[in-house]
Amino acid sequence: MLVPAGEADAASTVVGPIRSLRDYINALTFARMRNRHALVDVAADWCAFCKTIDGKILVHPRVQSRMAGFALLRIDVTGWTAENIELLRHLNVGGPPTVFIANTESGAEVQGTRSLGAFDVDNLVARLESVR
């Protein structure tokens, strides 16, 4: 499940794919060792904007520079399995694309950091900067 961060990925911890509540809890536990906050990215292969998030937004230099010190938790609900649905219910997420920042210690979502649907680089940068 652990995907190590590469040179092109400024997040200090990248974990995924996360497909169940158990995976998510384990990912938070792992991220907590190195990061105070995590950017949680709920995506699916069939989600068109999710491809934009991965290919244009998360790799943008402004986002990359703000991701230092954050974990990136990659939730994959492509299969739309019972485990996926349980995880989405736990997170109070209707489906992809959903992105929010979580406190790795408590697991709680940082208020005001959630987006559902499309957003741009400026929006994500502002959310990342709001928790520094």
Chimera marker file (.cmm) of the C-alpha trace (Angstrom):
<marker_set name="trace">
<marker id="1" x="0.000" y="0.000" z="0.000" r="1" g="1" b="0" radius="0.5"/>
<marker id="2" x="2.852" y="2.445" z="0.679" r="1" g="1" b="0" radius="0.5"/>
<marker id="3" x="4.123" y="4.343" z="-2.337" r="1" g="1" b="0" radius="0.5"/>
<marker id="4" x="7.389" y="6.152" z="-1.550" r="1" g="1" b="0" radius="0.5"/>
<marker id="5" x="7.655" y="9.792" z="-2.553" r="1" g="1" b="0" radius="0.5"/>
<marker id="6" x="9.810" y="10.373" z="-5.599" r="1" g="1" b="0" radius="0.5"/>
<marker id="7" x="11.745" y="13.398" z="-6.777" r="1" g="1" b="0" radius="0.5"/>
<marker id="8" x="8.720" y="14.757" z="-8.615" r="1" g="1" b="0" radius="0.5"/>
<marker id="9" x="6.508" y="14.416" z="-5.566" r="1" g="1" b="0" radius="0.5"/>
<marker id="10" x="7.042" y="16.986" z="-2.813" r="1" g="1" b="0" radius="0.5"/>
<marker id="11" x="4.714" y="15.293" z="-0.338" r="1" g="1" b="0" radius="0.5"/>
<marker id="12" x="6.906" y="13.809" z="2.353" r="1" g="1" b="0" radius="0.5"/>
<marker id="13" x="4.702" y="10.706" z="2.632" r="1" g="1" b="0" radius="0.5"/>
<marker id="14" x="2.543" y="9.248" z="-0.129" r="1" g="1" b="0" radius="0.5"/>
<marker id="15" x="0.232" y="6.360" z="0.689" r="1" g="1" b="0" radius="0.5"/>
<marker id="16" x="-2.040" y="4.543" z="-1.722" r="1" g="1" b="0" radius="0.5"/>
<marker id="17" x="-4.050" y="3.070" z="-3.110" r="1" g="1" b="0" radius="0.5"/>
<marker id="18" x="-6.369" y="3.195" z="-0.116" r="1" g="1" b="0" radius="0.5"/>
<marker id="19" x="-9.516" y="1.180" z="-0.759" r="1" g="1" b="0" radius="0.5"/>
<marker id="20" x="-11.019" y="0.459" z="2.671" r="1" g="1" b="0" radius="0.5"/>
<marker id="21" x="-11.549" y="1.985" z="6.096" r="1" g="1" b="0" radius="0.5"/>
<marker id="22" x="-8.809" y="-0.285" z="7.448" r="1" g="1" b="0" radius="0.5"/>
<marker id="23" x="-6.422" y="0.977" z="4.735" r="1" g="1" b="0" radius="0.5"/>
<marker id="24" x="-7.311" y="4.570" z="5.636" r="1" g="1" b="0" radius="0.5"/>
<marker id="25" x="-6.722" y="4.071" z="9.357" r="1" g="1" b="0" radius="0.5"/>
<marker id="26" x="-3.383" y="2.382" z="8.610" r="1" g="1" b="0" radius="0.5"/>
<marker id="27" x="-2.437" y="5.210" z="6.222" r="1" g="1" b="0" radius="0.5"/>
<marker id="28" x="-3.189" y="7.860" z="8.870" r="1" g="1" b="0" radius="0.5"/>
<marker id="29" x="-1.155" y="5.919" z="11.422" r="1" g="1" b="0" radius="0.5"/>
<marker id="30" x="1.781" y="5.731" z="9.012" r="1" g="1" b="0" radius="0.5"/>
<marker id="31" x="1.501" y="9.392" z="7.950" r="1" g="1" b="0" radius="0.5"/>
<marker id="32" x="1.294" y="10.530" z="11.591" r="1" g="1" b="0" radius="0.5"/>
<marker id="33" x="4.900" y="9.413" z="12.116" r="1" g="1" b="0" radius="0.5"/>
<marker id="34" x="6.151" y="12.120" z="9.725" r="1" g="1" b="0" radius="0.5"/>
<marker id="35" x="3.346" y="14.573" z="9.028" r="1" g="1" b="0" radius="0.5"/>
<marker id="36" x="0.895" y="16.681" z="10.987" r="1" g="1" b="0" radius="0.5"/>
<marker id="37" x="-1.517" y="16.961" z="8.056" r="1" g="1" b="0" radius="0.5"/>
<marker id="38" x="-2.491" y="14.916" z="5.031" r="1" g="1" b="0" radius="0.5"/>
<marker id="39" x="-4.072" y="15.882" z="1.749" r="1" g="1" b="0" radius="0.5"/>
<marker id="40" x="-6.742" y="13.245" z="1.162" r="1" g="1" b="0" radius="0.5"/>
<marker id="41" x="-7.493" y="12.671" z="-2.529" r="1" g="1" b="0" radius="0.5"/>
<marker id="42" x="-10.591" y="10.557" z="-3.275" r="1" g="1" b="0" radius="0.5"/>
<marker id="43" x="-10.407" y="9.433" z="-6.890" r="1" g="1" b="0" radius="0.5"/>
<marker id="44" x="-11.405" y="6.748" z="-9.392" r="1" g="1" b="0" radius="0.5"/>
<marker id="45" x="-10.098" y="5.727" z="-12.798" r="1" g="1" b="0" radius="0.5"/>
<marker id="46" x="-13.472" y="6.572" z="-14.334" r="1" g="1" b="0" radius="0.5"/>
<marker id="47" x="-13.452" y="10.131" z="-12.912" r="1" g="1" b="0" radius="0.5"/>
<marker id="48" x="-12.457" y="12.621" z="-15.628" r="1" g="1" b="0" radius="0.5"/>
<marker id="49" x="-11.501" y="15.495" z="-13.293" r="1" g="1" b="0" radius="0.5"/>
<marker id="50" x="-9.463" y="13.093" z="-11.132" r="1" g="1" b="0" radius="0.5"/>
<marker id="51" x="-7.097" y="12.768" z="-14.096" r="1" g="1" b="0" radius="0.5"/>
<marker id="52" x="-6.744" y="16.578" z="-14.142" r="1" g="1" b="0" radius="0.5"/>
<marker id="53" x="-5.969" y="16.571" z="-10.414" r="1" g="1" b="0" radius="0.5"/>
<marker id="54" x="-3.224" y="13.976" z="-10.889" r="1" g="1" b="0" radius="0.5"/>
<marker id="55" x="-1.844" y="15.234" z="-14.206" r="1" g="1" b="0" radius="0.5"/>
<marker id="56" x="-2.039" y="19.006" z="-13.805" r="1" g="1" b="0" radius="0.5"/>
<marker id="57" x="-2.879" y="20.173" z="-10.279" r="1" g="1" b="0" radius="0.5"/>
<marker id="58" x="-0.893" y="17.953" z="-7.896" r="1" g="1" b="0" radius="0.5"/>
<marker id="59" x="2.217" y="18.182" z="-10.115" r="1" g="1" b="0" radius="0.5"/>
<marker id="60" x="2.042" y="21.963" z="-10.496" r="1" g="1" b="0" radius="0.5"/>
<marker id="61" x="5.176" y="23.620" z="-9.016" r="1" g="1" b="0" radius="0.5"/>
<marker id="62" x="3.134" y="25.895" z="-6.707" r="1" g="1" b="0" radius="0.5"/>
<marker id="63" x="1.244" y="22.923" z="-5.277" r="1" g="1" b="0" radius="0.5"/>
<marker id="64" x="4.418" y="20.843" z="-5.020" r="1" g="1" b="0" radius="0.5"/>
<marker id="65" x="6.175" y="23.537" z="-3.000" r="1" g="1" b="0" radius="0.5"/>
<marker id="66" x="3.230" y="23.696" z="-0.546" r="1" g="1" b="0" radius="0.5"/>
<marker id="67" x="3.022" y="19.891" z="-0.193" r="1" g="1" b="0" radius="0.5"/>
<marker id="68" x="6.341" y="19.680" z="1.641" r="1" g="1" b="0" radius="0.5"/>
<marker id="69" x="5.484" y="18.471" z="5.127" r="1" g="1" b="0" radius="0.5"/>
<marker id="70" x="2.106" y="17.048" z="4.070" r="1" g="1" b="0" radius="0.5"/>
<marker id="71" x="1.269" y="13.426" z="3.497" r="1" g="1" b="0" radius="0.5"/>
<marker id="72" x="-0.740" y="12.556" z="0.393" r="1" g="1" b="0" radius="0.5"/>
<marker id="73" x="-3.347" y="9.867" z="0.983" r="1" g="1" b="0" radius="0.5"/>
<marker id="74" x="-4.622" y="8.466" z="-2.309" r="1" g="1" b="0" radius="0.5"/>
<marker id="75" x="-8.047" y="6.875" z="-1.957" r="1" g="1" b="0" radius="0.5"/>
<marker id="76" x="-9.102" y="4.739" z="-4.935" r="1" g="1" b="0" radius="0.5"/>
<marker id="77" x="-12.806" y="3.940" z="-5.305" r="1" g="1" b="0" radius="0.5"/>
<marker id="78" x="-12.592" y="2.725" z="-8.906" r="1" g="1" b="0" radius="0.5"/>
<marker id="79" x="-14.140" y="-0.637" z="-8.019" r="1" g="1" b="0" radius="0.5"/>
<marker id="80" x="-17.015" y="0.907" z="-6.022" r="1" g="1" b="0" radius="0.5"/>
<marker id="81" x="-16.874" y="-2.071" z="-3.673" r="1" g="1" b="0" radius="0.5"/>
<marker id="82" x="-18.593" y="-2.509" z="-0.317" r="1" g="1" b="0" radius="0.5"/>
<marker id="83" x="-15.270" y="-1.602" z="1.346" r="1" g="1" b="0" radius="0.5"/>
<marker id="84" x="-15.059" y="1.574" z="-0.775" r="1" g="1" b="0" radius="0.5"/>
<marker id="85" x="-18.594" y="2.550" z="0.196" r="1" g="1" b="0" radius="0.5"/>
<marker id="86" x="-17.903" y="1.953" z="3.905" r="1" g="1" b="0" radius="0.5"/>
<marker id="87" x="-14.847" y="4.220" z="3.677" r="1" g="1" b="0" radius="0.5"/>
<marker id="88" x="-16.768" y="6.948" z="1.838" r="1" g="1" b="0" radius="0.5"/>
<marker id="89" x="-19.499" y="6.850" z="4.491" r="1" g="1" b="0" radius="0.5"/>
<marker id="90" x="-16.896" y="7.141" z="7.247" r="1" g="1" b="0" radius="0.5"/>
<marker id="91" x="-15.399" y="10.179" z="5.492" r="1" g="1" b="0" radius="0.5"/>
<marker id="92" x="-18.839" y="11.617" z="4.651" r="1" g="1" b="0" radius="0.5"/>
<marker id="93" x="-17.856" y="11.668" z="0.969" r="1" g="1" b="0" radius="0.5"/>
<marker id="94" x="-20.359" y="11.119" z="-1.840" r="1" g="1" b="0" radius="0.5"/>
<marker id="95" x="-17.718" y="10.144" z="-4.373" r="1" g="1" b="0" radius="0.5"/>
<marker id="96" x="-14.851" y="11.429" z="-6.454" r="1" g="1" b="0" radius="0.5"/>
<marker id="97" x="-13.413" y="13.882" z="-7.018" r="1" g="1" b="0" radius="0.5"/>
<marker id="98" x="-13.198" y="14.958" z="-3.387" r="1" g="1" b="0" radius="0.5"/>
<marker id="99" x="-10.100" y="16.486" z="-1.810" r="1" g="1" b="0" radius="0.5"/>
<marker id="100" x="-9.631" y="17.659" z="1.774" r="1" g="1" b="0" radius="0.5"/>
<marker id="101" x="-6.973" y="18.095" z="4.430" r="1" g="1" b="0" radius="0.5"/>
<marker id="102" x="-6.994" y="15.871" z="7.516" r="1" g="1" b="0" radius="0.5"/>
<marker id="103" x="-5.166" y="16.137" z="10.799" r="1" g="1" b="0" radius="0.5"/>
<marker id="104" x="-3.121" y="12.923" z="11.007" r="1" g="1" b="0" radius="0.5"/>
<marker id="105" x="-3.243" y="12.801" z="14.812" r="1" g="1" b="0" radius="0.5"/>
<marker id="106" x="-7.013" y="12.932" z="15.203" r="1" g="1" b="0" radius="0.5"/>
<marker id="107" x="-8.028" y="11.845" z="11.719" r="1" g="1" b="0" radius="0.5"/>
<marker id="108" x="-10.414" y="14.804" z="11.660" r="1" g="1" b="0" radius="0.5"/>
<marker id="109" x="-10.979" y="16.817" z="8.523" r="1" g="1" b="0" radius="0.5"/>
<marker id="110" x="-9.681" y="20.376" z="8.775" r="1" g="1" b="0" radius="0.5"/>
<marker id="111" x="-12.769" y="22.561" z="8.490" r="1" g="1" b="0" radius="0.5"/>
<marker id="112" x="-13.015" y="24.580" z="5.291" r="1" g="1" b="0" radius="0.5"/>
<marker id="113" x="-10.534" y="22.496" z="3.280" r="1" g="1" b="0" radius="0.5"/>
<marker id="114" x="-12.904" y="20.218" z="1.353" r="1" g="1" b="0" radius="0.5"/>
<marker id="115" x="-13.663" y="20.471" z="-2.332" r="1" g="1" b="0" radius="0.5"/>
<marker id="116" x="-16.131" y="18.352" z="-4.233" r="1" g="1" b="0" radius="0.5"/>
<marker id="117" x="-15.742" y="18.508" z="-7.982" r="1" g="1" b="0" radius="0.5"/>
<marker id="118" x="-13.521" y="20.824" z="-9.974" r="1" g="1" b="0" radius="0.5"/>
<marker id="119" x="-11.021" y="23.263" z="-8.495" r="1" g="1" b="0" radius="0.5"/>
<marker id="120" x="-7.839" y="24.955" z="-9.672" r="1" g="1" b="0" radius="0.5"/>
<marker id="121" x="-4.228" y="25.320" z="-8.536" r="1" g="1" b="0" radius="0.5"/>
<marker id="122" x="-4.901" y="28.621" z="-6.734" r="1" g="1" b="0" radius="0.5"/>
<marker id="123" x="-7.736" y="27.048" z="-4.740" r="1" g="1" b="0" radius="0.5"/>
<marker id="124" x="-5.627" y="24.091" z="-3.596" r="1" g="1" b="0" radius="0.5"/>
<marker id="125" x="-2.636" y="26.302" z="-2.754" r="1" g="1" b="0" radius="0.5"/>
<marker id="126" x="-4.871" y="28.491" z="-0.580" r="1" g="1" b="0" radius="0.5"/>
<marker id="127" x="-6.216" y="25.443" z="1.269" r="1" g="1" b="0" radius="0.5"/>
<marker id="128" x="-2.720" y="24.052" z="1.846" r="1" g="1" b="0" radius="0.5"/>
<marker id="129" x="-1.484" y="27.431" z="3.114" r="1" g="1" b="0" radius="0.5"/>
<marker id="130" x="-4.455" y="27.775" z="5.464" r="1" g="1" b="0" radius="0.5"/>
<marker id="131" x="-3.205" y="24.956" z="7.707" r="1" g="1" b="0" radius="0.5"/>
<marker id="132" x="0.429" y="25.963" z="8.010" r="1" g="1" b="0" radius="0.5"/>
<link id1="1" id2="2" r="1" g="1" b="0" radius="0.2"/>
<link id1="2" id2="3" r="1" g="1" b="0" radius="0.2"/>
<link id1="3" id2="4" r="1" g="1" b="0" radius="0.2"/>
<link id1="4" id2="5" r="1" g="1" b="0" radius="0.2"/>
<link id1="5" id2="6" r="1" g="1" b="0" radius="0.2"/>
<link id1="6" id2="7" r="1" g="1" b="0" radius="0.2"/>
<link id1="7" id2="8" r="1" g="1" b="0" radius="0.2"/>
<link id1="8" id2="9" r="1" g="1" b="0" radius="0.2"/>
<link id1="9" id2="10" r="1" g="1" b="0" radius="0.2"/>
<link id1="10" id2="11" r="1" g="1" b="0" radius="0.2"/>
<link id1="11" id2="12" r="1" g="1" b="0" radius="0.2"/>
<link id1="12" id2="13" r="1" g="1" b="0" radius="0.2"/>
<link id1="13" id2="14" r="1" g="1" b="0" radius="0.2"/>
<link id1="14" id2="15" r="1" g="1" b="0" radius="0.2"/>
<link id1="15" id2="16" r="1" g="1" b="0" radius="0.2"/>
<link id1="16" id2="17" r="1" g="1" b="0" radius="0.2"/>
<link id1="17" id2="18" r="1" g="1" b="0" radius="0.2"/>
<link id1="18" id2="19" r="1" g="1" b="0" radius="0.2"/>
<link id1="19" id2="20" r="1" g="1" b="0" radius="0.2"/>
<link id1="20" id2="21" r="1" g="1" b="0" radius="0.2"/>
<link id1="21" id2="22" r="1" g="1" b="0" radius="0.2"/>
<link id1="22" id2="23" r="1" g="1" b="0" radius="0.2"/>
<link id1="23" id2="24" r="1" g="1" b="0" radius="0.2"/>
<link id1="24" id2="25" r="1" g="1" b="0" radius="0.2"/>
<link id1="25" id2="26" r="1" g="1" b="0" radius="0.2"/>
<link id1="26" id2="27" r="1" g="1" b="0" radius="0.2"/>
<link id1="27" id2="28" r="1" g="1" b="0" radius="0.2"/>
<link id1="28" id2="29" r="1" g="1" b="0" radius="0.2"/>
<link id1="29" id2="30" r="1" g="1" b="0" radius="0.2"/>
<link id1="30" id2="31" r="1" g="1" b="0" radius="0.2"/>
<link id1="31" id2="32" r="1" g="1" b="0" radius="0.2"/>
<link id1="32" id2="33" r="1" g="1" b="0" radius="0.2"/>
<link id1="33" id2="34" r="1" g="1" b="0" radius="0.2"/>
<link id1="34" id2="35" r="1" g="1" b="0" radius="0.2"/>
<link id1="35" id2="36" r="1" g="1" b="0" radius="0.2"/>
<link id1="36" id2="37" r="1" g="1" b="0" radius="0.2"/>
<link id1="37" id2="38" r="1" g="1" b="0" radius="0.2"/>
<link id1="38" id2="39" r="1" g="1" b="0" radius="0.2"/>
<link id1="39" id2="40" r="1" g="1" b="0" radius="0.2"/>
<link id1="40" id2="41" r="1" g="1" b="0" radius="0.2"/>
<link id1="41" id2="42" r="1" g="1" b="0" radius="0.2"/>
<link id1="42" id2="43" r="1" g="1" b="0" radius="0.2"/>
<link id1="43" id2="44" r="1" g="1" b="0" radius="0.2"/>
<link id1="44" id2="45" r="1" g="1" b="0" radius="0.2"/>
<link id1="45" id2="46" r="1" g="1" b="0" radius="0.2"/>
<link id1="46" id2="47" r="1" g="1" b="0" radius="0.2"/>
<link id1="47" id2="48" r="1" g="1" b="0" radius="0.2"/>
<link id1="48" id2="49" r="1" g="1" b="0" radius="0.2"/>
<link id1="49" id2="50" r="1" g="1" b="0" radius="0.2"/>
<link id1="50" id2="51" r="1" g="1" b="0" radius="0.2"/>
<link id1="51" id2="52" r="1" g="1" b="0" radius="0.2"/>
<link id1="52" id2="53" r="1" g="1" b="0" radius="0.2"/>
<link id1="53" id2="54" r="1" g="1" b="0" radius="0.2"/>
<link id1="54" id2="55" r="1" g="1" b="0" radius="0.2"/>
<link id1="55" id2="56" r="1" g="1" b="0" radius="0.2"/>
<link id1="56" id2="57" r="1" g="1" b="0" radius="0.2"/>
<link id1="57" id2="58" r="1" g="1" b="0" radius="0.2"/>
<link id1="58" id2="59" r="1" g="1" b="0" radius="0.2"/>
<link id1="59" id2="60" r="1" g="1" b="0" radius="0.2"/>
<link id1="60" id2="61" r="1" g="1" b="0" radius="0.2"/>
<link id1="61" id2="62" r="1" g="1" b="0" radius="0.2"/>
<link id1="62" id2="63" r="1" g="1" b="0" radius="0.2"/>
<link id1="63" id2="64" r="1" g="1" b="0" radius="0.2"/>
<link id1="64" id2="65" r="1" g="1" b="0" radius="0.2"/>
<link id1="65" id2="66" r="1" g="1" b="0" radius="0.2"/>
<link id1="66" id2="67" r="1" g="1" b="0" radius="0.2"/>
<link id1="67" id2="68" r="1" g="1" b="0" radius="0.2"/>
<link id1="68" id2="69" r="1" g="1" b="0" radius="0.2"/>
<link id1="69" id2="70" r="1" g="1" b="0" radius="0.2"/>
<link id1="70" id2="71" r="1" g="1" b="0" radius="0.2"/>
<link id1="71" id2="72" r="1" g="1" b="0" radius="0.2"/>
<link id1="72" id2="73" r="1" g="1" b="0" radius="0.2"/>
<link id1="73" id2="74" r="1" g="1" b="0" radius="0.2"/>
<link id1="74" id2="75" r="1" g="1" b="0" radius="0.2"/>
<link id1="75" id2="76" r="1" g="1" b="0" radius="0.2"/>
<link id1="76" id2="77" r="1" g="1" b="0" radius="0.2"/>
<link id1="77" id2="78" r="1" g="1" b="0" radius="0.2"/>
<link id1="78" id2="79" r="1" g="1" b="0" radius="0.2"/>
<link id1="79" id2="80" r="1" g="1" b="0" radius="0.2"/>
<link id1="80" id2="81" r="1" g="1" b="0" radius="0.2"/>
<link id1="81" id2="82" r="1" g="1" b="0" radius="0.2"/>
<link id1="82" id2="83" r="1" g="1" b="0" radius="0.2"/>
<link id1="83" id2="84" r="1" g="1" b="0" radius="0.2"/>
<link id1="84" id2="85" r="1" g="1" b="0" radius="0.2"/>
<link id1="85" id2="86" r="1" g="1" b="0" radius="0.2"/>
<link id1="86" id2="87" r="1" g="1" b="0" radius="0.2"/>
<link id1="87" id2="88" r="1" g="1" b="0" radius="0.2"/>
<link id1="88" id2="89" r="1" g="1" b="0" radius="0.2"/>
<link id1="89" id2="90" r="1" g="1" b="0" radius="0.2"/>
<link id1="90" id2="91" r="1" g="1" b="0" radius="0.2"/>
<link id1="91" id2="92" r="1" g="1" b="0" radius="0.2"/>
<link id1="92" id2="93" r="1" g="1" b="0" radius="0.2"/>
<link id1="93" id2="94" r="1" g="1" b="0" radius="0.2"/>
<link id1="94" id2="95" r="1" g="1" b="0" radius="0.2"/>
<link id1="95" id2="96" r="1" g="1" b="0" radius="0.2"/>
<link id1="96" id2="97" r="1" g="1" b="0" radius="0.2"/>
<link id1="97" id2="98" r="1" g="1" b="0" radius="0.2"/>
<link id1="98" id2="99" r="1" g="1" b="0" radius="0.2"/>
<link id1="99" id2="100" r="1" g="1" b="0" radius="0.2"/>
<link id1="100" id2="101" r="1" g="1" b="0" radius="0.2"/>
<link id1="101" id2="102" r="1" g="1" b="0" radius="0.2"/>
<link id1="102" id2="103" r="1" g="1" b="0" radius="0.2"/>
<link id1="103" id2="104" r="1" g="1" b="0" radius="0.2"/>
<link id1="104" id2="105" r="1" g="1" b="0" radius="0.2"/>
<link id1="105" id2="106" r="1" g="1" b="0" radius="0.2"/>
<link id1="106" id2="107" r="1" g="1" b="0" radius="0.2"/>
<link id1="107" id2="108" r="1" g="1" b="0" radius="0.2"/>
<link id1="108" id2="109" r="1" g="1" b="0" radius="0.2"/>
<link id1="109" id2="110" r="1" g="1" b="0" radius="0.2"/>
<link id1="110" id2="111" r="1" g="1" b="0" radius="0.2"/>
<link id1="111" id2="112" r="1" g="1" b="0" radius="0.2"/>
<link id1="112" id2="113" r="1" g="1" b="0" radius="0.2"/>
<link id1="113" id2="114" r="1" g="1" b="0" radius="0.2"/>
<link id1="114" id2="115" r="1" g="1" b="0" radius="0.2"/>
<link id1="115" id2="116" r="1" g="1" b="0" radius="0.2"/>
<link id1="116" id2="117" r="1" g="1" b="0" radius="0.2"/>
<link id1="117" id2="118" r="1" g="1" b="0" radius="0.2"/>
<link id1="118" id2="119" r="1" g="1" b="0" radius="0.2"/>
<link id1="119" id2="120" r="1" g="1" b="0" radius="0.2"/>
<link id1="120" id2="121" r="1" g="1" b="0" radius="0.2"/>
<link id1="121" id2="122" r="1" g="1" b="0" radius="0.2"/>
<link id1="122" id2="123" r="1" g="1" b="0" radius="0.2"/>
<link id1="123" id2="124" r="1" g="1" b="0" radius="0.2"/>
<link id1="124" id2="125" r="1" g="1" b="0" radius="0.2"/>
<link id1="125" id2="126" r="1" g="1" b="0" radius="0.2"/>
<link id1="126" id2="127" r="1" g="1" b="0" radius="0.2"/>
<link id1="127" id2="128" r="1" g="1" b="0" radius="0.2"/>
<link id1="128" id2="129" r="1" g="1" b="0" radius="0.2"/>
<link id1="129" id2="130" r="1" g="1" b="0" radius="0.2"/>
<link id1="130" id2="131" r="1" g="1" b="0" radius="0.2"/>
<link id1="131" id2="132" r="1" g="1" b="0" radius="0.2"/>
</marker_set>
